[in-house]
Amino acid sequence: MADGILVKQLNAWFGVTHVLKDVDLSVTPGGLTAIIGPSGCGKSTFVRCLNRMHEVIPGARATGTVLLEGDDLYAQDPVVIRRRVGMVFQKANPFPTMSVFDNAVAGIRLAGVRNRARLREAAERALRQAALWDEVKDQLGRSGASLSGGQQQRLCIARALAVEPSVLLMDEPCSALDPIATAKIEELMLDLRRHLTIVIVTHNMQQAARVSEWTAFFLMGELIEMGVTKELFTTPRDSRTEAYITGRFG
C-alpha cells in the first residue's frame, strides 16, 4: 500500500554549507512526484533526507520533520525506514560479486529471510515488477554486473522492490542510460506508480512531463513551487519557475 509523505521545515547541511532551507512539501500517496531544478539546487539531498541517507555522509546533518503516514522518520531506526522507503541511485550499483538472484534478494536476506522458497518467490515477484524476469529467468546465476546498463538499473529497482516498500525514491535513474533503456525505465515507472508512492529526481524536464503527476521546482536549496505537472509546465505561478522551464537558466 502506498504511503504519503509530509515534510515540514526541512533543513540540511554539508558541514557549514546550508543546502536545504525550510522546505515544506507534501507528497501524495500513490502516483509519481518529480523534483526538478538546476544542478546543485538540493534535489538529491532532499530525496536522501526522505530515507535518512543524507546523514550517512560525514559532516552532513538535517533538521525538521519528515512524516510517513504520520510516523516521524527521524524518530525511528534508519534501517527500518529504508525498508519502507526504498531508493534507486543515478548509477546502477548491483553487487558485482553476486548473481542476479542474490542481488534481487539481498535486502530481504538482510531483513532475516533465509527460507529458500520464500527467497525464490520474492526474487521472481520483484524481477517481474521490475520488468526484468523474462530477460533473466534462465540466467539467475550469472553475475548481476554482467547485465546491460538498463538491465542493471532494473535489477537495482527489483532489489529495492523485494522488501516491499511503500515509497520508492529514484535519483536520476536514467541519466546514464541510452534512449531505449530510458524508455523501458519510464514505462516501468508508469506501471509502478499505480502501487507505490514514487519520488524521482530528474534533470530532464521532458521526462518529468512524461511520467509525473506532480512536480516540485527547487532553486538554491529552496522549494520555489510545486503543483500538478501539466499546470506547472504550462502556467507556473513563480517567474523563476517559468525562467527555468523555458531555458533562460539552468
C-alpha positions in Angstrom: 0.0 0.0 0.0 1.4 3.4 -0.9 2.1 5.9 1.8 2.1 9.7 1.7 5.0 11.9 2.9 4.7 15.2 4.7 7.9 17.4 5.0 7.9 20.3 7.4 10.7 22.9 7.8 13.4 20.5 6.5 16.9 22.0 6.6 20.1 20.1 5.6 23.8 20.9 5.7 27.1 19.5 4.5 29.4 20.8 7.2 28.7 24.5 7.3 27.1 24.6 3.9 23.3 25.1 4.1 21.9 23.1 1.2 18.2 22.8 2.0 16.3 25.7 3.6 13.0 25.4 5.3 11.4 23.0 2.8 7.7 22.3 3.3 6.3 19.8 0.9 3.5 17.1 0.8 3.9 14.0 -1.4 0.5 12.5 -2.2 0.2 8.7 -1.6 0.3 6.8 -4.8 1.4 8.4 -8.1 4.7 10.0 -9.0 6.2 13.3 -8.0 9.1 14.7 -9.9 11.8 17.0 -8.4 13.4 19.4 -10.9 15.9 22.2 -10.8 19.4 23.2 -11.8 22.5 21.3 -10.7 23.4 22.0 -7.1 19.9 23.1 -6.1 19.4 20.4 -3.4 17.3 17.9 -5.3 19.3 14.8 -4.5 19.9 16.0 -0.9 16.1 16.3 -0.5 15.3 12.8 -1.5 18.2 11.4 0.5 16.6 13.1 3.6 13.4 11.1 3.0 15.1 7.8 3.8 17.8 9.0 6.1 20.6 8.5 3.6 21.8 12.1 3.9 23.1 11.6 7.4 25.4 8.8 6.5 27.7 11.3 4.8 30.4 12.5 7.2 29.6 16.1 8.4 26.1 16.0 7.0 23.0 16.7 9.1 19.4 17.6 8.8 16.7 19.1 11.0 12.9 19.3 10.6 10.1 16.8 10.3 9.5 14.0 7.8 6.3 12.1 8.3 5.4 8.9 6.6 1.7 8.2 7.1 2.1 10.1 10.4 5.2 8.3 11.6 8.2 10.6 12.3 11.1 9.1 10.2 13.7 10.8 12.3 12.4 9.2 15.5 12.9 5.6 14.2 15.6 3.2 13.3 17.1 4.2 9.9 17.3 0.5 8.8 13.6 0.1 9.3 12.9 3.3 7.5 14.9 2.2 4.5 12.7 -0.9 4.1 9.7 1.3 3.9 11.3 3.9 1.7 13.5 2.2 -1.0 16.0 4.1 -3.2 17.5 3.7 -6.6 20.5 5.7 -7.4 21.8 7.6 -10.5 24.4 4.9 -11.4 23.2 1.3 -11.4 25.0 -0.4 -8.5 24.3 -4.2 -8.5 26.7 -6.0 -6.1 29.3 -7.2 -8.6 30.2 -10.4 -6.8 26.6 -11.5 -6.5 24.4 -13.3 -9.0 21.2 -11.8 -10.4 19.2 -13.9 -7.9 21.3 -12.9 -4.9 21.2 -9.2 -5.9 17.4 -9.3 -6.1 17.0 -10.8 -2.6 19.9 -9.0 -0.9 17.5 -6.7 1.0 15.2 -9.4 2.4 18.2 -11.5 3.3 19.4 -8.6 5.4 16.0 -8.5 7.0 16.5 -12.1 8.1 14.7 -14.2 5.5 16.5 -17.4 4.9 13.8 -19.8 3.6 14.8 -20.8 0.1 11.2 -21.0 -1.2 10.4 -17.5 0.2 13.6 -16.1 -1.4 12.7 -17.6 -4.8 9.2 -16.3 -4.6 10.4 -12.8 -3.6 13.0 -12.8 -6.4 10.5 -13.7 -9.1 7.9 -11.2 -7.8 10.5 -8.3 -7.6 12.0 -9.1 -11.0 8.6 -9.3 -12.6 7.7 -5.9 -11.0 10.9 -4.5 -12.5 10.0 -5.9 -15.9 13.2 -8.0 -15.9 12.0 -11.5 -15.2 11.5 -12.6 -18.8 15.0 -11.4 -19.7 16.9 -13.1 -16.8 14.8 -16.1 -15.6 17.1 -18.6 -17.3 20.2 -16.8 -16.1 19.6 -16.1 -12.4 23.0 -17.5 -11.6 25.0 -15.1 -13.8 26.7 -12.0 -12.3 24.4 -9.0 -11.9 27.3 -6.9 -13.2 27.3 -8.8 -16.5 23.9 -7.3 -17.5 23.5 -4.3 -19.7 23.2 -0.9 -18.1 19.5 -0.7 -18.4 19.1 -4.3 -17.1 21.4 -3.4 -14.2 19.2 -0.4 -13.3 16.1 -2.6 -13.4 17.9 -5.2 -11.2 18.5 -2.4 -8.7 14.9 -1.5 -8.9 14.0 -5.1 -8.3 16.3 -5.2 -5.2 14.5 -2.2 -3.8 11.1 -3.6 -4.5 11.8 -7.0 -3.0 11.5 -5.7 0.6 8.0 -4.3 -0.4 8.5 -0.6 0.3 5.5 1.8 0.2 7.7 4.6 -1.2 10.4 4.4 -3.9 12.9 7.2 -4.4 14.7 7.4 -7.7 17.7 9.8 -8.1 18.3 10.5 -11.8 17.7 6.8 -12.6 18.0 7.3 -16.4 20.9 9.7 -16.6 23.5 7.1 -17.6 21.2 5.1 -19.9 20.6 5.2 -23.7 17.1 6.3 -25.1 15.9 2.7 -25.4 16.8 1.7 -21.8 15.4 5.1 -20.6 12.1 4.3 -22.3 11.9 1.0 -20.5 12.6 2.6 -17.1 9.9 5.3 -17.8 7.4 2.6 -18.8 8.2 0.8 -15.6 7.7 4.0 -13.5 4.2 4.4 -15.1 3.3 0.9 -14.0 4.8 1.1 -10.5 3.1 4.4 -9.7 -0.2 2.6 -9.6 1.0 0.7 -6.5 3.7 2.8 -4.9 4.4 6.4 -4.0 7.3 7.4 -6.2 9.6 10.4 -6.0 12.0 10.9 -8.9 14.8 13.5 -9.2 15.4 14.3 -12.8 17.3 17.0 -14.8 15.2 16.1 -17.8 12.0 18.2 -17.9 10.6 16.2 -20.8 10.9 13.1 -18.6 9.2 14.8 -15.7 6.3 15.9 -18.0 6.0 12.3 -19.4 5.9 10.3 -16.2 4.9 12.5 -13.2 1.6 13.7 -11.9 3.1 16.4 -9.6 6.3 18.4 -10.0 8.4 20.4 -7.4 10.9 23.0 -8.6 13.9 23.6 -6.3 16.3 26.5 -6.6 19.3 27.3 -4.4 18.1 24.9 -1.7 14.6 26.3 -1.6 11.3 24.9 -2.8 10.1 27.5 -5.2 6.9 26.0 -6.4 5.0 22.7 -6.5 1.9 21.7 -8.4 0.2 19.4 -10.9 2.8 18.8 -13.6 0.8 19.9 -16.5 -0.1 23.2 -14.8 3.4 23.9 -13.5 4.9 23.4 -17.0 2.2 25.5 -18.8 1.2 28.2 -16.3 3.8 28.4 -13.5 3.0 30.8 -10.7 6.5 31.9 -10.0 8.6 33.8 -12.5 11.7 31.8 -11.5 9.9 28.6 -12.4 9.0 30.0 -15.8 12.5 31.1 -16.4 13.9 27.7 -15.7 11.4 25.7 -17.7 11.8 28.0 -20.7 15.5 27.5 -20.6 16.6 31.0 -19.6 18.9 29.5 -17.0 19.8 26.0 -15.7 
